[in-house]
Amino acid sequence: MADTRFLDWPFFEPRHRALAQQLDAWAVTHLAQQHSSDVDTECRRLVRQLGDAGWLRHAVAGCAHGGMADTIDTRSICLLRETLARHSGLADFAFAMQGLGSGAISLEGTLAQRTHYLPLVAAGQAIAAFALSEPQAGSDVAAMTCSARIEGDHAVIDGEKTWISNGGIADFYVVFVRSDEAPGSRGISAFIVDADTPGLHIAERIHVIAPHPLARLCFNHCRVPLSQRVGGAGQGFKIAMRTLDVFRTSVAAAALGFARRALDEGLHRALHRPIFKGALADLQLTQAKLAQMATTVDSAALLTYRAAWQRDQGHNVTREAAMAKMVATEGAQQVIDSAVQLFGGMGVVSEMPVERLYREIRALRIYEGATEVQQLIIARELLNEAKAGVAAVSNASAIAQAKED
């Protein structure tokens, strides 16, 4: 395992330290190499492997439904994603999507839904997907147009979803649709749609710089039983945001894992690359770069695990999670870029570790809320707190004045 001193921070309990150490030892043996050049096949294999080893139990809630605990432990999720990302970006993806794809069911699913889907997800026997984004509705979720109309005891879904991770290989999708109970975000509902449901088809497979299963979905008179609705009518937006709140901090953790791997690769390169009758590490410019990389990694780690710890204590972490994701993903991009620079020409050779990291980190600055969205969230939370403070002072002054009168 790389530098593990952060595990001594007060954010963690002994069980978290044991979890990180056990997963790292497992990953060294099982994630050393990719077994198939076909990304769909490899992702399916990783999901099953993670399920067989018991790691996916942390991604779902409910001991009775295959979960490790009755609630999802954010610190465990973050440690798992950081460790997996340091070893394999695709393994991290496979783990994360099982949690995100089934998160709405863990949070708001009926007993029948949890009983049917969650044990399969935890065992790696069913692949989950989270279908929220649309061609014209990414960051602006309330702009979605994919719709559902009620016909008897079914909902009929029409429209498109895009940028759907696990699209094309998922066994079921949690799909967020406009149900029009109210204007804007209050008129969105969530439905579980099994992949073999008539009217659902994969319209396009999307290929990106860090390959993973990704697709555009098309719904054409897709009939889904109302029993497949997650939560109440019009509750979909709240469920989507709650799901993202659980897993947004873990995106920061994945970025942290990529950054730690880049720092390790950079240190090794600096110590072993001969230059000017010495080593690359002897140059002060190299030392300055390494110092900045290490400081950026620790800054991201502190914000990430602060947010994870606070959420596990039952606190609202909208601002803290946004800060963690913004700093960790942007910082990881800088750390990885520095590692590529230390490798020189070798840093851009296809499938070199730092070249792979360079491709893998880029999407994290976009998905589950782009950096610019995180900035808006942080500013909104700050302004709301400031307004509340002003209002409180004003009320206190009015009360004091009334007493004097």
Summary of the structure (lengths in Angstrom):
residues: 405
radius of gyration: 22.7
end to end distance: 68.7
largest distance: 84.4
contacts: 1413
relative contact order: 0.10
helix: 61%
strand: 16%
